[in-house]
Amino acid sequence: MENMEPGKTDGFGAIPSAPGGIARLACARLREAGKDVAGALRRAGLSAEKVEDPAARLEVHTEIKILELAAETLGDDLFGFHLARSFELREIGLVYYVMASSEQLAEALHNCVRYSRIHNEGVRLQFSQDRVATLALDYVDVDRASDKHHMEFWFVTLMRICRQVTDSRLAPRQLKVRHLRTDPPAEIKAFFGIDVEFGAGTDEIVLSEPVASLPVTGRDIYLNELLRRYADDALASRSRERMSIRSAVEQLIPELLPHGKASVPEVAQRLGLSSRTLSRKLHYEQTAFLDMLDELRASLAQRYLSERELPMSEIAWLLGYREVSSFTHAFRRWTGTTPRRFRTSGCRLGEAARWPASSTGS
């Protein structure tokens, strides 16, 4: 399954991504209706090969766009709602099985909140209990105003899971949705069992305390413990992956600098990304390639200068400068002093940043 908060993603800031399962379901529905799947995907800037690859992740806003295009192509204003009604819930994988082996529904929802981040970085769940149990959904770095089909898919899927793991036809106490439907179709109320509050200030499912305390019919404490260990490992692995973009860029820059190839196109190519995607990924971490390049050069310069055997001309070359004078000018801008004075003063690594800008000795 997939995750949600307006604001910033956790960890290293890749653009929020998802495993693409919802997009593949949408494409299958288009195919069943005899529609041009490849044409719809091109409008979303994707190829069929990319979407159908189970190992490929999609940016969440792209998956939302695919649902919008599918709804438009099929003329189905309830496309997300309908799409979520019929797929096999076990296709969600590990997160579903962790929920289905939990002790009570409330525990299952807590597990859902924790582990949904394994798959979907664009949706964040929050669960709280105080007289009532509330499961809130938020988007992360994704425009909520542009969507209704993706969010309705989520609401239907979560409700189906709650009913399936408790083997009941439970209904929420309240269901609030941010987007507006001025005249909701009767089938929405028939499915949820209540009037949905569209145009609300939040996206949330509210359950009564007795409903949240319902036992999970497939509960198995030993299986659940085992599955949560697997899920914790997967969560840790996903967190490490989210750290990899900037780390990879930082590792590449020093080897590219001496050859004058420390550029966005070159780094992006080596990482298997487009220049635009690399720039966007760095933007979502509130940084930019040129800022990283400048910071890394400043840090490397101090490190190289601490190696007294390295001549200035070689340090300039290692940092990607053709002339020592260009390196000297940059170092003075970074630290307020010159490379030669830094070296002869015996300044330790990292200290140059604290030199006053008026220091101009040579």
Stockholm file with secondary structure:
# STOCKHOLM 1.0

chainA/1-362         MENMEPGKTDGFGAIPSAPGGIARLACARLREAGKDVAGALRRAGLSAEKVEDPAARLEVHTEIKILELAAETLGDDLFGFHLARSFELREIGLVYYVMASSEQLAEALHNCVRYSRIHNEGVRLQFSQDRVATLALDYVDVDRASDKHHMEFWFVTLMRICRQVTDSRLAPRQLKVRHLRTDPPAEIKAFFGIDVEFGAGTDEIVLSEPVASLPVTGRDIYLNELLRRYADDALASRSRERMSIRSAVEQLIPELLPHGKASVPEVAQRLGLSSRTLSRKLHYEQTAFLDMLDELRASLAQRYLSERELPMSEIAWLLGYREVSSFTHAFRRWTGTTPRRFRTSGCRLGEAARWPASSTGS
#=GR chainA/1-362 SS CCCCBSSCCSSSCCCCEECSHHHHHHHHHHHHTTCCHHHHHHHTTCCHHHHHCTTCCEEHHHHHHHHHHHHHHHTCTTHHHHHHHHSCGGGGCHHHHHHHTSSBHHHHHHHHHHHGGGTCSSEEEEEEESSEEEEEEEEBSSCGGGCSHHHHHHHHHHHHHHHHHHTSCCCCSEEEESSCCSSCCHHHHHHHSSCCEETCSSEEEEEEHHHHTCBCTTCCHHHHHHHHHHHHHHHHHHHHHHTHHHHHHHHHHHHHGGGTCCSHHHHHHHTTCCHHHHHHHHHTTTCCHHHHHHHHHHHHHHHHHTSTTSCHHHHHHHTTCSSHHHHHHHHHHHHSSCHHHHHHTTCCTTCGGGSCTTCCCC
#=GC SS_cons         CCCCBSSCCSSSCCCCEECSHHHHHHHHHHHHTTCCHHHHHHHTTCCHHHHHCTTCCEEHHHHHHHHHHHHHHHTCTTHHHHHHHHSCGGGGCHHHHHHHTSSBHHHHHHHHHHHGGGTCSSEEEEEEESSEEEEEEEEBSSCGGGCSHHHHHHHHHHHHHHHHHHTSCCCCSEEEESSCCSSCCHHHHHHHSSCCEETCSSEEEEEEHHHHTCBCTTCCHHHHHHHHHHHHHHHHHHHHHHTHHHHHHHHHHHHHGGGTCCSHHHHHHHTTCCHHHHHHHHHTTTCCHHHHHHHHHHHHHHHHHTSTTSCHHHHHHHTTCSSHHHHHHHHHHHHSSCHHHHHHTTCCTTCGGGSCTTCCCC
//
